[in-house]
């Protein structure tokens, strides 16, 4: 079997890129021949460029051309897309189907309905575009720039009304039941939606204990970073390390003090070492997370997670066993929960053991990759 992995990489790489790279590695280990089609969003696009790209979200001929070239070179049986916006678009799906390949799409966010992709608008969670209008969501300025929001709203609304994904995608992979339910509500065919969790390596060098609390990931408002900074001011005796980059990086750097250290962007190996040395981790998101690697990799390292009770997080954290839930956007509740776990290292270690067991059962890379391969085989069998 020959599988082409296609992905529109982001300007700042994160969990989606991590997942695609891991999937490629483990598909090869499973005996699959793997090719890659990677395009990268412009690093410093002007507003006019972003608006133009938004208006072509429904169908971009250059996306079809890039896909055609990659398929001619690699000759795949399956094309497995991940992020496909703004450069590939549904034109790439059509080209893959015309070639005769089975088309699989893993959804990592909510841009199948929401122009922002996060179901956040003006800092507030919304769901009205899921069963309603993507264009109206854009007019309400979901992306923070009205012209860009409207352009994205037009593109996604056209894609939905013309049912372009319905026509050219054979199977949707949802990394959480929560995202699968949103796809279903948005009108995508339920018989084509398959919930398959991401896999992540289990850290065999894990250690119990730890002398700091760790936050890793994008430094942005929807990740709860401002709430976290406010909470940390209320627990001065705890030691905290933040690692990552994003629009709030300067704000985080200005908050550095004894007990609060900012490491900036760190590579995969350095991040794994930070997790080993942490007592537990914090994921205070204020948006509907799908299945963040910050949580998966923490659990796979045997670390408990303090997290917001939102979206896909509710499926993978068992409150009081492998982590602790806090209400989103509440700095005092977050401070109280962090402080209580920080001062009880025995409890934190026991919860870390439960987290590791959960990760071994639910996020095994061989098992999850096997489920993806089974999906490929089913689609190819249906095609005869």
C-alpha beads as a LAMMPS data file, in Angstrom:
LAMMPS data file: protein, C-alpha beads

384 atoms
383 bonds

1 atom types
1 bond types

-500.0 500.0 xlo xhi
-500.0 500.0 ylo yhi
-500.0 500.0 zlo zhi

Masses

1 110.0

Atoms # bond

1 1 1 0.000 0.000 0.000
2 1 1 1.232 3.485 -0.877
3 1 1 0.006 6.433 1.211
4 1 1 0.628 10.099 0.488
5 1 1 0.436 12.323 3.600
6 1 1 -0.604 15.860 2.635
7 1 1 -0.373 18.770 5.062
8 1 1 -0.514 22.565 4.897
9 1 1 2.064 23.394 7.578
10 1 1 1.469 26.389 9.847
11 1 1 3.707 29.433 10.202
12 1 1 4.400 28.286 13.785
13 1 1 4.645 24.515 14.031
14 1 1 2.763 22.659 16.736
15 1 1 0.780 19.532 17.505
16 1 1 -0.500 18.931 13.966
17 1 1 3.010 18.791 12.558
18 1 1 4.043 16.531 15.436
19 1 1 1.165 14.151 14.664
20 1 1 1.879 13.995 10.917
21 1 1 5.580 13.286 11.508
22 1 1 4.802 10.535 14.034
23 1 1 2.194 9.008 11.727
24 1 1 4.671 8.908 8.860
25 1 1 7.249 7.144 11.021
26 1 1 4.840 4.501 12.310
27 1 1 3.188 3.885 8.956
28 1 1 6.636 3.055 7.607
29 1 1 7.190 0.694 10.548
30 1 1 3.892 -0.985 9.633
31 1 1 5.236 -1.706 6.159
32 1 1 3.412 1.128 4.349
33 1 1 5.203 3.077 1.614
34 1 1 4.788 6.744 2.558
35 1 1 5.178 9.926 0.521
36 1 1 4.795 13.519 1.625
37 1 1 3.146 16.614 0.213
38 1 1 3.934 19.597 2.412
39 1 1 3.069 23.201 1.685
40 1 1 3.682 26.007 4.157
41 1 1 1.527 29.048 4.873
42 1 1 3.301 32.382 4.221
43 1 1 5.471 33.427 7.157
44 1 1 4.594 37.126 7.132
45 1 1 1.600 37.530 4.868
46 1 1 0.076 40.989 4.460
47 1 1 -3.583 41.556 5.257
48 1 1 -4.379 41.717 1.543
49 1 1 -2.667 38.345 0.991
50 1 1 -4.555 36.765 3.891
51 1 1 -7.839 38.132 2.543
52 1 1 -7.065 36.801 -0.936
53 1 1 -6.244 33.375 0.473
54 1 1 -9.440 33.467 2.516
55 1 1 -11.539 34.126 -0.563
56 1 1 -10.052 31.056 -2.300
57 1 1 -10.584 28.680 0.655
58 1 1 -13.375 26.850 -1.139
59 1 1 -11.301 25.901 -4.175
60 1 1 -7.751 26.849 -5.152
61 1 1 -6.419 25.554 -8.457
62 1 1 -2.807 25.748 -7.251
63 1 1 -3.733 23.252 -4.540
64 1 1 -4.934 20.850 -7.213
65 1 1 -1.726 21.352 -9.205
66 1 1 0.510 20.626 -6.193
67 1 1 -1.492 17.473 -5.417
68 1 1 -1.405 16.305 -9.029
69 1 1 2.367 16.712 -9.183
70 1 1 2.862 14.786 -5.915
71 1 1 0.569 11.941 -7.029
72 1 1 2.227 11.653 -10.436
73 1 1 5.583 11.341 -8.679
74 1 1 4.505 8.939 -5.895
75 1 1 1.456 7.038 -7.314
76 1 1 -0.499 6.615 -4.036
77 1 1 -3.371 4.287 -3.247
78 1 1 -4.510 6.608 -0.436
79 1 1 -4.052 10.349 0.046
80 1 1 -4.374 11.258 3.717
81 1 1 -4.883 14.985 4.206
82 1 1 -4.446 16.880 7.458
83 1 1 -4.604 20.683 7.493
84 1 1 -5.636 21.648 3.965
85 1 1 -6.182 25.405 4.354
86 1 1 -5.412 27.914 2.994
87 1 1 -3.166 26.542 0.223
88 1 1 -4.489 23.073 -0.715
89 1 1 -8.289 23.484 -0.295
90 1 1 -10.921 21.029 -1.464
91 1 1 -9.423 21.244 -4.970
92 1 1 -6.736 18.865 -3.699
93 1 1 -9.396 16.321 -2.640
94 1 1 -11.003 16.452 -6.078
95 1 1 -7.641 15.927 -7.755
96 1 1 -6.904 12.910 -5.526
97 1 1 -10.263 11.338 -6.334
98 1 1 -9.814 11.987 -10.054
99 1 1 -6.499 10.166 -9.827
100 1 1 -8.318 7.186 -8.278
101 1 1 -6.928 7.346 -4.736
102 1 1 -8.984 6.964 -1.589
103 1 1 -9.224 10.305 0.234
104 1 1 -8.916 10.541 4.029
105 1 1 -9.078 13.803 5.981
106 1 1 -8.021 14.182 9.619
107 1 1 -9.653 17.232 11.217
108 1 1 -7.457 18.921 13.827
109 1 1 -9.629 21.996 14.424
110 1 1 -13.068 23.442 13.641
111 1 1 -12.303 25.253 10.385
112 1 1 -14.781 22.996 8.599
113 1 1 -17.355 25.483 9.971
114 1 1 -15.619 28.272 11.915
115 1 1 -13.522 30.923 10.107
116 1 1 -11.260 31.147 13.165
117 1 1 -10.985 27.379 13.489
118 1 1 -11.257 27.630 17.289
119 1 1 -14.966 28.291 17.951
120 1 1 -13.817 31.476 19.705
121 1 1 -15.069 34.926 18.817
122 1 1 -14.019 38.065 20.658
123 1 1 -12.631 35.843 23.401
124 1 1 -15.902 33.941 23.920
125 1 1 -16.744 30.358 22.978
126 1 1 -19.487 30.034 20.376
127 1 1 -21.120 27.166 18.496
128 1 1 -23.570 29.047 16.256
129 1 1 -21.555 28.473 13.072
130 1 1 -21.588 24.689 13.570
131 1 1 -25.238 24.333 12.606
132 1 1 -25.580 27.876 11.257
133 1 1 -23.682 30.195 8.932
134 1 1 -19.905 30.370 8.575
135 1 1 -20.326 33.659 6.720
136 1 1 -22.306 35.195 9.583
137 1 1 -19.579 34.006 11.971
138 1 1 -17.055 35.833 9.802
139 1 1 -19.170 38.996 9.707
140 1 1 -19.103 38.875 13.515
141 1 1 -15.294 39.121 13.243
142 1 1 -14.251 35.714 14.531
143 1 1 -10.626 36.171 13.408
144 1 1 -10.070 39.621 14.918
145 1 1 -9.711 41.280 11.506
146 1 1 -13.098 42.009 9.935
147 1 1 -11.968 41.871 6.294
148 1 1 -10.039 38.626 6.849
149 1 1 -12.907 37.134 8.862
150 1 1 -15.428 37.887 6.118
151 1 1 -13.119 36.472 3.447
152 1 1 -12.686 33.237 5.411
153 1 1 -16.414 33.163 6.119
154 1 1 -17.209 33.425 2.405
155 1 1 -14.754 30.662 1.522
156 1 1 -15.949 28.214 4.168
157 1 1 -19.623 28.994 3.547
158 1 1 -19.151 28.294 -0.170
159 1 1 -17.355 25.036 0.637
160 1 1 -20.248 23.939 2.870
161 1 1 -23.112 25.033 0.604
162 1 1 -21.541 23.359 -2.429
163 1 1 -20.838 20.265 -0.286
164 1 1 -17.318 20.033 -1.660
165 1 1 -15.951 17.888 1.165
166 1 1 -19.009 15.613 0.943
167 1 1 -18.224 15.020 -2.721
168 1 1 -14.501 14.328 -2.513
169 1 1 -13.640 12.987 0.971
170 1 1 -14.167 9.266 1.571
171 1 1 -13.478 9.259 5.326
172 1 1 -13.060 11.844 8.074
173 1 1 -10.810 11.063 11.046
174 1 1 -11.780 12.895 14.250
175 1 1 -9.149 12.732 17.028
176 1 1 -11.865 13.083 19.689
177 1 1 -15.510 12.160 20.096
178 1 1 -16.178 15.831 20.778
179 1 1 -14.897 16.899 17.361
180 1 1 -16.767 13.990 15.761
181 1 1 -20.006 15.270 17.303
182 1 1 -19.310 18.758 15.941
183 1 1 -18.714 17.339 12.457
184 1 1 -21.993 15.467 12.681
185 1 1 -23.868 18.570 13.843
186 1 1 -22.337 20.579 10.989
187 1 1 -23.938 18.207 8.493
188 1 1 -21.011 16.028 7.483
189 1 1 -21.952 12.389 6.702
190 1 1 -21.931 10.449 9.999
191 1 1 -21.159 7.141 8.287
192 1 1 -17.843 8.587 7.090
193 1 1 -16.722 9.945 10.494
194 1 1 -14.222 7.770 12.374
195 1 1 -12.931 8.645 15.844
196 1 1 -9.258 7.665 16.142
197 1 1 -7.155 9.148 18.937
198 1 1 -3.655 10.385 18.217
199 1 1 -0.787 8.149 19.243
200 1 1 2.247 9.364 21.136
201 1 1 5.518 7.720 22.234
202 1 1 5.548 6.406 25.787
203 1 1 8.495 7.902 27.676
204 1 1 10.504 4.939 28.986
205 1 1 12.871 7.312 30.819
206 1 1 10.097 8.861 32.931
207 1 1 10.695 9.788 36.557
208 1 1 8.453 10.386 39.544
209 1 1 8.583 13.595 41.540
210 1 1 9.757 16.837 39.998
211 1 1 10.703 20.257 41.268
212 1 1 8.552 22.545 39.102
213 1 1 5.165 22.808 37.372
214 1 1 5.248 22.912 33.573
215 1 1 3.237 24.661 30.870
216 1 1 4.141 23.898 27.247
217 1 1 2.471 25.085 24.078
218 1 1 1.324 28.138 22.235
219 1 1 1.440 31.330 24.283
220 1 1 -1.927 32.815 23.393
221 1 1 -5.085 33.988 25.063
222 1 1 -7.234 31.030 23.985
223 1 1 -4.742 28.703 25.698
224 1 1 -5.482 30.417 29.012
225 1 1 -2.006 31.908 29.366
226 1 1 -3.216 35.206 30.849
227 1 1 -5.377 33.314 33.339
228 1 1 -2.366 31.174 34.206
229 1 1 -0.122 34.195 34.785
230 1 1 -2.764 35.696 37.069
231 1 1 -3.067 32.402 38.977
232 1 1 0.687 32.133 39.484
233 1 1 0.791 35.513 41.211
234 1 1 -1.438 33.948 43.893
235 1 1 0.871 30.994 44.625
236 1 1 4.318 32.570 45.099
237 1 1 5.780 29.476 46.772
238 1 1 5.419 27.282 43.651
239 1 1 8.122 26.985 41.016
240 1 1 6.885 27.219 37.451
241 1 1 8.427 26.811 33.971
242 1 1 6.762 27.917 30.723
243 1 1 7.989 26.754 27.314
244 1 1 6.647 27.790 23.930
245 1 1 6.092 30.742 21.668
246 1 1 3.195 32.854 20.474
247 1 1 1.631 36.317 20.612
248 1 1 1.893 36.533 24.418
249 1 1 5.593 35.625 24.559
250 1 1 6.650 39.182 25.442
251 1 1 4.027 39.361 28.172
252 1 1 5.234 36.073 29.629
253 1 1 8.863 37.175 29.504
254 1 1 7.997 40.353 31.410
255 1 1 6.462 38.213 34.182
256 1 1 9.690 36.290 34.851
257 1 1 10.769 36.297 38.499
258 1 1 12.240 33.864 41.006
259 1 1 9.929 30.866 40.763
260 1 1 8.678 31.675 37.255
261 1 1 11.022 30.836 34.395
262 1 1 10.343 31.280 30.674
263 1 1 12.335 28.985 28.386
264 1 1 10.980 30.193 25.015
265 1 1 10.682 27.719 22.167
266 1 1 12.347 24.372 22.931
267 1 1 12.867 21.398 20.638
268 1 1 11.245 17.989 21.080
269 1 1 14.137 16.407 22.974
270 1 1 14.496 19.353 25.361
271 1 1 10.751 19.372 25.947
272 1 1 10.790 15.686 26.848
273 1 1 13.525 16.367 29.398
274 1 1 11.507 19.230 30.889
275 1 1 8.494 16.937 31.298
276 1 1 10.612 14.333 33.089
277 1 1 11.747 16.945 35.607
278 1 1 8.264 18.426 36.167
279 1 1 6.010 17.453 39.063
280 1 1 2.889 17.877 36.894
281 1 1 1.714 19.977 33.960
282 1 1 -0.997 22.584 33.373
283 1 1 -3.284 23.020 30.341
284 1 1 -5.626 25.925 31.240
285 1 1 -7.252 26.267 27.800
286 1 1 -10.221 28.562 27.237
287 1 1 -11.256 27.033 23.919
288 1 1 -12.605 23.650 22.819
289 1 1 -9.391 21.650 22.565
290 1 1 -9.487 18.640 20.248
291 1 1 -6.704 16.421 21.612
292 1 1 -3.625 18.499 22.467
293 1 1 -0.207 16.896 22.489
294 1 1 0.598 18.927 25.609
295 1 1 -1.779 16.558 27.432
296 1 1 -0.963 13.330 25.564
297 1 1 2.792 13.687 25.969
298 1 1 2.489 14.685 29.626
299 1 1 0.446 11.578 30.370
300 1 1 2.844 9.436 28.338
301 1 1 5.643 10.794 30.561
302 1 1 3.721 9.806 33.693
303 1 1 2.683 13.310 34.665
304 1 1 -0.719 14.378 35.955
305 1 1 -2.429 17.270 34.172
306 1 1 -4.379 20.191 35.623
307 1 1 -6.721 21.152 32.793
308 1 1 -9.864 23.057 31.885
309 1 1 -13.040 21.016 31.573
310 1 1 -13.620 21.765 27.889
311 1 1 -14.045 19.905 24.603
312 1 1 -11.921 16.837 23.985
313 1 1 -10.088 17.257 27.303
314 1 1 -13.128 15.786 29.055
315 1 1 -12.542 12.483 27.237
316 1 1 -8.936 11.885 28.247
317 1 1 -8.649 13.280 31.767
318 1 1 -10.293 11.373 34.600
319 1 1 -10.822 13.964 37.301
320 1 1 -8.962 13.039 40.470
321 1 1 -7.229 10.027 38.886
322 1 1 -4.855 11.093 36.118
323 1 1 -5.489 14.820 36.409
324 1 1 -7.643 17.535 37.897
325 1 1 -10.251 19.692 36.161
326 1 1 -10.636 23.413 36.769
327 1 1 -13.260 25.799 35.368
328 1 1 -11.821 27.755 32.414
329 1 1 -10.934 31.409 32.860
330 1 1 -10.951 31.330 36.675
331 1 1 -7.499 32.313 38.018
332 1 1 -8.403 31.754 41.664
333 1 1 -9.725 28.251 41.067
334 1 1 -6.646 27.492 38.978
335 1 1 -4.358 28.832 41.710
336 1 1 -6.127 26.796 44.386
337 1 1 -5.880 23.577 42.356
338 1 1 -2.244 24.085 41.370
339 1 1 -1.312 25.034 44.926
340 1 1 -2.998 21.980 46.446
341 1 1 -1.295 19.549 44.044
342 1 1 2.081 21.297 44.374
343 1 1 2.070 20.833 48.140
344 1 1 1.096 17.147 47.870
345 1 1 3.841 15.512 45.781
346 1 1 2.741 12.009 46.810
347 1 1 -0.706 12.602 45.288
348 1 1 0.829 14.151 42.185
349 1 1 3.075 11.101 41.703
350 1 1 0.184 8.657 42.179
351 1 1 -1.890 10.540 39.619
352 1 1 1.119 10.493 37.290
353 1 1 1.177 6.702 37.513
354 1 1 -2.507 6.631 36.526
355 1 1 -1.777 9.032 33.659
356 1 1 0.908 6.724 32.307
357 1 1 -1.390 3.698 32.469
358 1 1 -4.102 5.635 30.638
359 1 1 -1.648 6.739 27.925
360 1 1 -0.380 3.192 27.426
361 1 1 -3.959 1.963 26.969
362 1 1 -5.358 4.762 24.797
363 1 1 -2.486 6.525 22.998
364 1 1 -0.229 3.654 21.924
365 1 1 1.388 4.629 18.618
366 1 1 1.325 1.081 17.193
367 1 1 -2.340 0.627 18.148
368 1 1 -3.549 3.983 16.869
369 1 1 -1.524 3.675 13.666
370 1 1 -3.036 0.211 13.241
371 1 1 -6.514 1.687 13.372
372 1 1 -5.571 4.181 10.662
373 1 1 -4.198 1.381 8.479
374 1 1 -7.422 -0.605 8.994
375 1 1 -9.373 2.415 7.752
376 1 1 -7.192 2.611 4.638
377 1 1 -7.742 -1.088 3.981
378 1 1 -11.526 -0.756 4.375
379 1 1 -11.654 2.111 1.891
380 1 1 -9.530 0.262 -0.653
381 1 1 -11.630 -2.905 -0.241
382 1 1 -14.798 -0.892 -0.941
383 1 1 -13.192 0.296 -4.181
384 1 1 -12.498 -3.288 -5.191

Bonds

1 1 1 2
2 1 2 3
3 1 3 4
4 1 4 5
5 1 5 6
6 1 6 7
7 1 7 8
8 1 8 9
9 1 9 10
10 1 10 11
11 1 11 12
12 1 12 13
13 1 13 14
14 1 14 15
15 1 15 16
16 1 16 17
17 1 17 18
18 1 18 19
19 1 19 20
20 1 20 21
21 1 21 22
22 1 22 23
23 1 23 24
24 1 24 25
25 1 25 26
26 1 26 27
27 1 27 28
28 1 28 29
29 1 29 30
30 1 30 31
31 1 31 32
32 1 32 33
33 1 33 34
34 1 34 35
35 1 35 36
36 1 36 37
37 1 37 38
38 1 38 39
39 1 39 40
40 1 40 41
41 1 41 42
42 1 42 43
43 1 43 44
44 1 44 45
45 1 45 46
46 1 46 47
47 1 47 48
48 1 48 49
49 1 49 50
50 1 50 51
51 1 51 52
52 1 52 53
53 1 53 54
54 1 54 55
55 1 55 56
56 1 56 57
57 1 57 58
58 1 58 59
59 1 59 60
60 1 60 61
61 1 61 62
62 1 62 63
63 1 63 64
64 1 64 65
65 1 65 66
66 1 66 67
67 1 67 68
68 1 68 69
69 1 69 70
70 1 70 71
71 1 71 72
72 1 72 73
73 1 73 74
74 1 74 75
75 1 75 76
76 1 76 77
77 1 77 78
78 1 78 79
79 1 79 80
80 1 80 81
81 1 81 82
82 1 82 83
83 1 83 84
84 1 84 85
85 1 85 86
86 1 86 87
87 1 87 88
88 1 88 89
89 1 89 90
90 1 90 91
91 1 91 92
92 1 92 93
93 1 93 94
94 1 94 95
95 1 95 96
96 1 96 97
97 1 97 98
98 1 98 99
99 1 99 100
100 1 100 101
101 1 101 102
102 1 102 103
103 1 103 104
104 1 104 105
105 1 105 106
106 1 106 107
107 1 107 108
108 1 108 109
109 1 109 110
110 1 110 111
111 1 111 112
112 1 112 113
113 1 113 114
114 1 114 115
115 1 115 116
116 1 116 117
117 1 117 118
118 1 118 119
119 1 119 120
120 1 120 121
121 1 121 122
122 1 122 123
123 1 123 124
124 1 124 125
125 1 125 126
126 1 126 127
127 1 127 128
128 1 128 129
129 1 129 130
130 1 130 131
131 1 131 132
132 1 132 133
133 1 133 134
134 1 134 135
135 1 135 136
136 1 136 137
137 1 137 138
138 1 138 139
139 1 139 140
140 1 140 141
141 1 141 142
142 1 142 143
143 1 143 144
144 1 144 145
145 1 145 146
146 1 146 147
147 1 147 148
148 1 148 149
149 1 149 150
150 1 150 151
151 1 151 152
152 1 152 153
153 1 153 154
154 1 154 155
155 1 155 156
156 1 156 157
157 1 157 158
158 1 158 159
159 1 159 160
160 1 160 161
161 1 161 162
162 1 162 163
163 1 163 164
164 1 164 165
165 1 165 166
166 1 166 167
167 1 167 168
168 1 168 169
169 1 169 170
170 1 170 171
171 1 171 172
172 1 172 173
173 1 173 174
174 1 174 175
175 1 175 176
176 1 176 177
177 1 177 178
178 1 178 179
179 1 179 180
180 1 180 181
181 1 181 182
182 1 182 183
183 1 183 184
184 1 184 185
185 1 185 186
186 1 186 187
187 1 187 188
188 1 188 189
189 1 189 190
190 1 190 191
191 1 191 192
192 1 192 193
193 1 193 194
194 1 194 195
195 1 195 196
196 1 196 197
197 1 197 198
198 1 198 199
199 1 199 200
200 1 200 201
201 1 201 202
202 1 202 203
203 1 203 204
204 1 204 205
205 1 205 206
206 1 206 207
207 1 207 208
208 1 208 209
209 1 209 210
210 1 210 211
211 1 211 212
212 1 212 213
213 1 213 214
214 1 214 215
215 1 215 216
216 1 216 217
217 1 217 218
218 1 218 219
219 1 219 220
220 1 220 221
221 1 221 222
222 1 222 223
223 1 223 224
224 1 224 225
225 1 225 226
226 1 226 227
227 1 227 228
228 1 228 229
229 1 229 230
230 1 230 231
231 1 231 232
232 1 232 233
233 1 233 234
234 1 234 235
235 1 235 236
236 1 236 237
237 1 237 238
238 1 238 239
239 1 239 240
240 1 240 241
241 1 241 242
242 1 242 243
243 1 243 244
244 1 244 245
245 1 245 246
246 1 246 247
247 1 247 248
248 1 248 249
249 1 249 250
250 1 250 251
251 1 251 252
252 1 252 253
253 1 253 254
254 1 254 255
255 1 255 256
256 1 256 257
257 1 257 258
258 1 258 259
259 1 259 260
260 1 260 261
261 1 261 262
262 1 262 263
263 1 263 264
264 1 264 265
265 1 265 266
266 1 266 267
267 1 267 268
268 1 268 269
269 1 269 270
270 1 270 271
271 1 271 272
272 1 272 273
273 1 273 274
274 1 274 275
275 1 275 276
276 1 276 277
277 1 277 278
278 1 278 279
279 1 279 280
280 1 280 281
281 1 281 282
282 1 282 283
283 1 283 284
284 1 284 285
285 1 285 286
286 1 286 287
287 1 287 288
288 1 288 289
289 1 289 290
290 1 290 291
291 1 291 292
292 1 292 293
293 1 293 294
294 1 294 295
295 1 295 296
296 1 296 297
297 1 297 298
298 1 298 299
299 1 299 300
300 1 300 301
301 1 301 302
302 1 302 303
303 1 303 304
304 1 304 305
305 1 305 306
306 1 306 307
307 1 307 308
308 1 308 309
309 1 309 310
310 1 310 311
311 1 311 312
312 1 312 313
313 1 313 314
314 1 314 315
315 1 315 316
316 1 316 317
317 1 317 318
318 1 318 319
319 1 319 320
320 1 320 321
321 1 321 322
322 1 322 323
323 1 323 324
324 1 324 325
325 1 325 326
326 1 326 327
327 1 327 328
328 1 328 329
329 1 329 330
330 1 330 331
331 1 331 332
332 1 332 333
333 1 333 334
334 1 334 335
335 1 335 336
336 1 336 337
337 1 337 338
338 1 338 339
339 1 339 340
340 1 340 341
341 1 341 342
342 1 342 343
343 1 343 344
344 1 344 345
345 1 345 346
346 1 346 347
347 1 347 348
348 1 348 349
349 1 349 350
350 1 350 351
351 1 351 352
352 1 352 353
353 1 353 354
354 1 354 355
355 1 355 356
356 1 356 357
357 1 357 358
358 1 358 359
359 1 359 360
360 1 360 361
361 1 361 362
362 1 362 363
363 1 363 364
364 1 364 365
365 1 365 366
366 1 366 367
367 1 367 368
368 1 368 369
369 1 369 370
370 1 370 371
371 1 371 372
372 1 372 373
373 1 373 374
374 1 374 375
375 1 375 376
376 1 376 377
377 1 377 378
378 1 378 379
379 1 379 380
380 1 380 381
381 1 381 382
382 1 382 383
383 1 383 384
